[in-house]
Each structure stands twice: as C-alpha cells, then as structure tokens.
Amino acid sequence: MKTCYMCDAPATGDEHVPPQCIFPEDAKYRVNLIKVPSCDEHNSKKSKCDEYLKFVLTAVGGMNELASSIFGGSVMRSFDYRPQLIDKFTPDLQAIQVGELETGGFKLDVPRFERSIASIVRGLCFQESGKKLTCKISGVAWGQMLTENYSKAPFLEAICRADREYPATYVGPNPRVFQYAFGISKSGNTSFCRLRFYEGHPIYTTWKNSR
C-alpha cells in the first residue's frame, strides 16, 4: 500500500512538487511536473498555503516575466474574487524605497512560508530517493527576506558565500519556473536544498544527517 510522502497515512492521490499553481496556465510550462503520493491532509487541504506561496513568490522583485504574468493573472483574479485575501496576505503593507524605485513591503507569514518550502523539499527528497525525509528541516534562508524595517537582507551574504563554496547544478524539467539542487556540507553532517523559482534568488533549507 502506498503511503503519503509526508506521513504514514494511506495515499489518496498525488501531490505536485512544487504545487501546480505556481506554474503558468500555458500547457507548455506544465509538462513533466513532479508528483508524489499524498494523503488529503498534505494535498488538497493545504491549498490555501499553496495559494499564499504563489502570492509571495510572484509578488517579490528579482523574478522573470513569468512571475509577473502569474501575479497579474491568477493572483489578481483571486484578489478580485476574495478581496479579504489582500489583508490576509499583506498585513502591515507599506510603501518602501529601493534605490530610486518606490514599491511595497509586507510582513511575511514566516511559519506558513517555511511549511510550504519544507513540504516541497520533502517531496523532492522522496522523488529522488524513494525515502521519506522525516527529520527536522531548519528555517528558510532567502535573499528576498528583509529585516522588519526593510533596511537589510540578513541572509543574502550567507547565501552568496554558500553559492561560492558549493556551486549548484540545478535540475528541473521547467527551469524558467522551478529548479532545485541538493548538496551536502564538506563535513557530511548537514544536507541542504536550494529551490529556485522564476530564475530568482535561491531559497535555502538545511537539515542534520543521521549517523
């Protein structure tokens, strides 16, 4: 009997990794999507988290035009249908200045974002190895995450240093939408995964290897 990639519950379907909603609706970008066996709890019941993830990934700068088209398309349609999502997704929205550009900043729901990223990493691990990654995954590091006063990107320097020390060989059938790369520290004690959406800054997660 197949069980869920996240838990031991019987699989009731397949979960897209990452969620299908982050891919453009154009069929050419939805070819060979990664799918893993999943229970309802870790598939259809997390649709709101998937929608939030799509919003965050397409709302920030530094992504390609596909992210902009998704934000201007399905994300904005969601806001038109359910205006209350704007307040839920963008608490404390305020204008900020980035160089000569005035844009908006909002408070990230870090626990929700981290859960979404962790589920993607666990799905990719299952796809690659056929085994479940059950250990704790450390917090997410992303160059787009800023301090509360929007004055500094606290993870950017560490990410750039890691990219230099551990050059990535990204894989993925739809590279303009999503790519990923696994790695392991030189000591062998820590594994990490880099997720890259819409050709933007990589998102890092790490976990300790069992001995």
N, C-alpha and C positions, 0 to 999 in steps of 0.2 A: 504494500500500500504506500502510495506517495504521501509524504508529509510536507508541510509548509517549509519554505526556506528559512523562515524566522523562528519557528516554534515546532512543536511535535504534533500539532493538530493536523487532521487529515486535510490534504489539499483539495479544494473545491474548484480550482481554476488556475489560471496562470496570471502572474503579475508582470507587467512590463518594467524593465530596469534599464534606465530610469523611467518614470511614468510617461505613458504615451502622450499626455497632454503637453509636454514640453517640446514636442516635435511639431513643425508646421503641418497644417492640414493637407498640404500638397503631398500626394501619394509617394512621390519620388524620395521624400525625406522619411518615409515610414517603411522602408524596406529592411528586412533582416533585423528587426528590433529584437533585443534580448528579452526572453521571457523565462520565468522560473515558477515552479509550482507554489501555490499560495493558498492559505485559508481566507475566509471572508474578512477576518479581523485585520489581516495585513494586505488586503487588496481593496475591495470596494468600500470598506468602512473608513479608509484613510483618504478618500477622495478630496476632502476639504484641505487636508495637509498638502496633497499634490497640487491643488489649486493655489495655495499660498506659495509653495515652492516656485511654481511657474511665474507668479507675480514678482517675487523677489529677483529671480534670475533675469527676467526681461525688463525690470524697471531700472536696474543699475546701469551705469555707463560702462564703456570699455568692451561691449559685446558687438557682434557683427549685425548686419541689417536684418537677419532672420529674427533675432530677438526683438528688434524694433517693430517688425511686422506682426509678430505674435502679440506684443503689448498693445499695438494699435488695433489689433483684430479681436481675438478671443478674450483677452484680458479686459479691454474696454467694453466689450459686449456684456461680460459678467457684471461690470460696474453699472451698466445701463439697466440690466435686469434686476440687480440687487444692490441698490445704492449704499446699503448699510455695510457692504464689504469694504468700501473706501475707508470708513472709520476703523474697521477691524484690522485692515491690512496696513494702514498708515497712521498709527497713533502718534501724536506729537509731531505731525507733519509741519515742517518749517522751511522757509527759504534759506539756502546757504550759497555762499560764493566759492566757486572752484576756479581759481585764476580769474579770467575775465568773464566766465560763464556763471550766470545765476541759475541754480537748479534747486531741487527739493531734497530734503533729508527726512527720514522717518526712523522710528525705533524698531529695530529688528526683534521679532519674537525668537530669540536665540534657541530656547528649548525645542520649539516646533521645527525650526530650521535644521537643528542638529539631528533630530529624529528622522527627518526626511533624508538627509545626507547619509546617516548611518544605515538606513534601510537599503539605500542604493548600494552602498559598499558591501553589505551582507549579501545582497542579491548577486553582485558581481563575483564575490568570493565563491558562492555556491555554483554559479555558472562556470567558473574557471576550474574548480576543484571537485565539485560534486559533494563537498562537505560544508556543513553549517559553521559560520563564524559566530560562536556563542560568547566569546569574551567581551569585556567592556571596550567600547571604542571611545577614544579620547575626544575632547572637544574639537570643533571645527575651526580651522585657520584659513582665512580668506583675505586677500589683499583689499577687497572692497569693504570690509568691515572697519568702521571708524570708531574713535572714542566718542563718548556721549556728547561732547561739544563739537564734533565733526572736525577736530583740528589735526588728527593724526590717524594713520592706518597702522595700528600696533603690530599686525602680523606681517606686514609687507617685507620688512628687512629679513626676517627669519625665513620667509618663503623664498625670497631671491637667493639667499645663501644656500638653502636646501636644493634649489634648482641647479645651482652651480656645482654643488658637491655630488648630487645624484641626478644627472641628466635623465630626462624622461623619454621613453619611447612609447608614445601614446598609440592606442589601438581603438577601434570602433568603426562599425560599418557606415556611420553617418557623421564624419568628422566635423562638418560645419555646424552640427547641432551638439554632438556629445562625443567625448573621447575620455579614456581613462588609462591610468598606468599604475601598476603595483610596484613596490620597491621594498627593500629590507635594509636596515642600518648595517654599517660595517661590523658592528659587534654581533649582529644576528639576533639581538634581543628585542628589536622593535620592527614591526612591519608598518607600511604606510600605503595609502592610496591617494592618488591625485585625480580629481574629477575636473574636466574642462568643458564648460558649456558655452556654446556660441563663440568659440575661439577666444574666450576671455581669460581672465586670471584664474589659475588653478585653485581648487578648493582641496585642502589637505585634511586627512584624518589619519590617526595612528592608533596602534594597539600593541600590547606586550605579547610576545610569543611565549607559548607554554614550553617548559623544559622537560 
